[in-house]
Amino acid sequence: DRIREYAVQRFPDFKSLIDGGLVVQQSPLNRIVTEKDFLPAEMKRKDGTVHRIARTPTAAELADMLFGWSVEQGVTSNSVIFVKDGVTVGIGTGEQDRVGVTEIAIDKAYKKCADSISFLKHGCLFFEVKLKEKAGSLPKGSADTAWAEACARKGRLDGATAVSDAFFPKRDGVDAILEHGVRSIVQPGGSLSDWEIIDVCNAATPAATMMFTGQRAFKH
């Protein structure tokens, strides 16, 4: 019953080193408390040209953005995660580039989707379907069928929201996200390439939306 009280308080994190040293890290504070705290993606270039996101997020997208950004606070940097309908469907973390970590999150989303399909159909996870298929207790092609269905569903990423703990330095990470049907993105903003990323979202079919947080999430 006191969780909201603690949510706005900092706490120290102590880590001891093998040489006897001590590292003290203070927890960050999340400035995104409600949907109103998000900032519509916008950037003004040096030549005065203003690029802004064209599509306003739906209520469902804003809810997933808020949920996803809250989850992101506890994910180790550097990371990209995907959420849909209040559920985390893919987490990528620990990479030094946005594309690599995005691909990890996408791969996990597809595999978790295949797990879900396999469990509903066969009562076991995807890798177990492969084992049972080899053992002859499941028909040949069972694993291929489950994977094909996961791919048809785009790993449950179609209509999902992508959350990045840091800005995208280039458009390649966003391109990888949009390829799988994601149409809403939340990220800190602040990249010199924000204008290009905004244009990519506006040009997507259907158009994607994006909001900035004005702060990055950081956890090590």
C-alpha positions as CSV (number, residue, x, y, z in Angstrom):
1,D,0.0,0.0,0.0
2,R,3.1,2.3,0.1
3,I,4.4,1.5,-3.4
4,R,3.5,4.9,-4.8
5,E,5.4,6.5,-2.0
6,Y,8.5,4.6,-2.7
7,A,8.2,5.1,-6.5
8,V,9.2,8.7,-6.2
9,Q,12.1,8.1,-3.8
10,R,15.7,7.4,-4.7
11,F,17.6,4.5,-3.1
12,P,21.4,3.7,-3.1
13,D,22.7,0.5,-4.7
14,F,26.0,-0.7,-3.3
15,K,28.3,-3.1,-5.2
16,S,31.5,-4.4,-3.7
17,L,34.6,-5.0,-6.0
18,I,37.1,-7.8,-5.8
19,D,39.9,-5.3,-4.9
20,G,38.0,-4.1,-1.9
21,G,36.5,-1.1,-3.6
22,L,32.9,0.0,-3.4
23,V,30.7,1.4,-6.1
24,V,27.6,3.3,-5.0
25,Q,24.9,4.1,-7.6
26,Q,21.8,6.2,-6.9
27,S,18.6,5.0,-8.5
28,P,17.1,7.2,-11.2
29,L,13.6,8.7,-10.9
30,N,11.1,8.1,-13.6
31,R,9.5,11.4,-14.7
32,I,6.8,9.5,-16.7
33,V,4.0,9.1,-14.2
34,T,1.0,9.5,-16.4
35,E,0.3,9.5,-20.2
36,K,0.3,13.3,-20.1
37,D,4.0,13.3,-19.2
38,F,5.0,11.9,-22.7
39,L,6.3,14.4,-25.3
40,P,5.1,14.2,-28.9
41,A,8.2,13.4,-31.0
42,E,9.5,16.6,-32.5
43,M,12.8,18.1,-33.6
44,K,13.9,21.4,-35.0
45,R,16.9,21.2,-37.3
46,K,19.7,23.8,-37.6
47,D,18.1,25.2,-40.8
48,G,14.9,25.9,-38.9
49,T,12.9,22.9,-40.4
50,V,10.6,21.3,-37.8
51,H,9.9,17.6,-38.0
52,R,7.0,16.3,-35.8
53,I,5.1,13.1,-35.5
54,A,1.9,13.3,-37.4
55,R,-0.2,10.6,-35.8
56,T,-1.4,11.0,-32.2
57,P,-1.2,7.7,-30.2
58,T,-4.5,5.9,-29.4
59,A,-5.5,5.5,-25.8
60,A,-4.5,1.8,-26.0
61,E,-1.1,2.8,-27.4
62,L,-0.5,5.4,-24.6
63,A,-1.4,2.8,-22.0
64,D,1.1,0.4,-23.4
65,M,3.7,3.1,-23.6
66,L,3.2,3.9,-20.0
67,F,3.3,0.3,-19.0
68,G,6.3,-0.4,-21.2
69,W,8.3,2.6,-19.9
70,S,7.7,1.5,-16.3
71,V,8.9,-2.0,-17.1
72,E,11.9,-0.6,-18.9
73,Q,13.1,1.0,-15.6
74,G,14.0,-2.5,-14.3
75,V,15.6,-3.8,-17.4
76,T,19.4,-3.8,-17.6
77,S,20.8,-1.3,-20.1
78,N,21.1,-1.2,-23.1
79,S,17.7,-2.5,-24.0
80,V,14.7,-2.5,-26.3
81,I,11.5,-4.2,-25.2
82,F,8.1,-4.8,-26.8
83,V,4.7,-4.7,-25.1
84,K,1.2,-5.4,-26.3
85,D,-2.1,-5.1,-24.4
86,G,-0.3,-4.6,-21.1
87,V,1.9,-7.7,-21.5
88,T,5.7,-7.8,-22.2
89,V,6.2,-9.9,-25.3
90,G,9.9,-9.5,-26.0
91,I,13.0,-8.2,-24.1
92,G,16.4,-7.5,-25.7
93,T,19.2,-6.2,-23.4
94,G,22.9,-6.0,-23.0
95,E,23.9,-5.0,-26.5
96,Q,25.9,-1.8,-27.4
97,D,23.8,-0.9,-30.5
98,R,20.1,-0.4,-31.1
99,V,19.9,-2.7,-34.0
100,G,21.5,-5.7,-32.2
101,V,19.3,-5.3,-29.1
102,T,16.2,-4.8,-31.3
103,E,16.9,-8.1,-33.1
104,I,17.3,-9.9,-29.8
105,A,14.0,-8.6,-28.6
106,I,12.3,-9.6,-31.9
107,D,13.8,-13.1,-31.8
108,K,12.6,-13.6,-28.3
109,A,9.1,-12.4,-29.1
110,Y,8.9,-14.9,-32.0
111,K,10.2,-17.8,-29.9
112,K,7.8,-16.9,-27.0
113,C,4.9,-16.8,-29.4
114,A,5.9,-20.3,-30.7
115,D,6.1,-21.5,-27.1
116,S,2.6,-20.2,-26.5
117,I,1.2,-21.9,-29.6
118,S,3.0,-25.1,-28.8
119,F,1.7,-25.2,-25.3
120,L,-1.9,-24.6,-26.4
121,K,-1.7,-27.3,-29.1
122,H,0.6,-29.9,-27.5
123,G,0.9,-29.0,-23.8
124,C,4.6,-28.3,-24.0
125,L,7.1,-25.7,-25.2
126,F,8.4,-25.2,-28.7
127,F,11.8,-27.0,-28.1
128,E,9.9,-29.9,-26.5
129,V,7.8,-30.2,-29.6
130,K,11.0,-30.6,-31.6
131,L,12.2,-33.3,-29.2
132,K,8.9,-35.2,-29.2
133,E,8.8,-35.0,-33.0
134,K,12.2,-36.6,-33.2
135,A,11.1,-39.3,-30.7
136,G,8.0,-40.0,-32.8
137,S,5.4,-39.0,-30.1
138,L,4.3,-36.1,-32.3
139,P,3.7,-36.0,-36.0
140,K,6.5,-34.8,-38.2
141,G,6.1,-31.1,-39.1
142,S,4.5,-30.2,-35.7
143,A,7.4,-27.8,-34.9
144,D,7.3,-26.3,-38.4
145,T,3.6,-25.7,-38.1
146,A,4.0,-24.0,-34.8
147,W,6.8,-21.8,-36.1
148,A,4.9,-20.9,-39.2
149,E,1.9,-19.8,-37.1
150,A,4.2,-17.7,-34.9
151,C,5.6,-16.0,-38.0
152,A,2.1,-15.4,-39.4
153,R,1.3,-13.6,-36.1
154,K,4.6,-11.7,-36.4
155,G,5.5,-13.0,-33.0
156,R,2.6,-11.0,-31.5
157,L,4.5,-7.8,-32.5
158,D,1.8,-6.6,-35.0
159,G,0.3,-3.6,-33.3
160,A,2.7,-3.8,-30.4
161,T,4.7,-0.9,-28.8
162,A,8.4,-0.7,-28.9
163,V,10.2,0.8,-25.9
164,S,13.9,1.9,-26.0
165,D,15.9,2.9,-22.9
166,A,18.0,5.3,-25.0
167,F,17.6,7.3,-28.2
168,F,18.1,5.8,-31.7
169,P,21.3,7.2,-33.2
170,K,20.2,6.2,-36.7
171,R,17.0,5.1,-38.4
172,D,18.1,1.4,-38.8
173,G,16.8,0.3,-35.4
174,V,13.4,1.9,-36.1
175,D,13.3,0.3,-39.6
176,A,13.9,-3.1,-38.0
177,I,11.0,-2.5,-35.5
178,L,8.5,-1.3,-38.1
179,E,9.2,-4.3,-40.3
180,H,7.3,-6.5,-37.8
181,G,4.1,-4.5,-37.6
182,V,5.0,-2.3,-34.6
183,R,3.2,1.0,-35.0
184,S,4.0,2.9,-31.8
185,I,7.4,3.7,-30.3
186,V,8.5,5.4,-27.0
187,Q,12.1,6.5,-26.5
188,P,14.0,9.3,-24.8
189,G,14.7,11.4,-27.9
190,G,17.7,13.6,-28.3
191,S,19.4,12.1,-31.2
192,L,20.8,14.2,-34.1
193,S,18.8,11.8,-36.3
194,D,15.5,12.3,-34.6
195,W,14.2,14.2,-37.6
196,E,14.9,11.2,-39.9
197,I,13.3,8.8,-37.5
198,I,10.2,10.9,-37.2
199,D,9.9,11.0,-41.0
200,V,10.3,7.2,-41.2
201,C,7.4,6.8,-38.7
202,N,5.2,9.3,-40.6
203,A,5.9,7.6,-43.9
204,A,5.1,4.1,-42.6
205,T,2.0,2.3,-43.9
206,P,0.0,2.6,-41.8
207,A,1.6,5.6,-40.1
208,A,3.5,4.9,-36.9
209,T,3.4,7.2,-33.9
210,M,6.2,8.0,-31.5
211,M,6.5,9.8,-28.1
212,F,9.6,11.0,-26.3
213,T,10.2,10.7,-22.5
214,G,12.8,13.4,-22.2
215,Q,15.0,11.1,-20.1
216,R,16.7,7.8,-20.6
217,A,16.3,4.7,-18.5
218,F,19.5,3.5,-17.0
219,K,20.3,0.4,-15.0
220,H,23.6,-1.5,-14.5
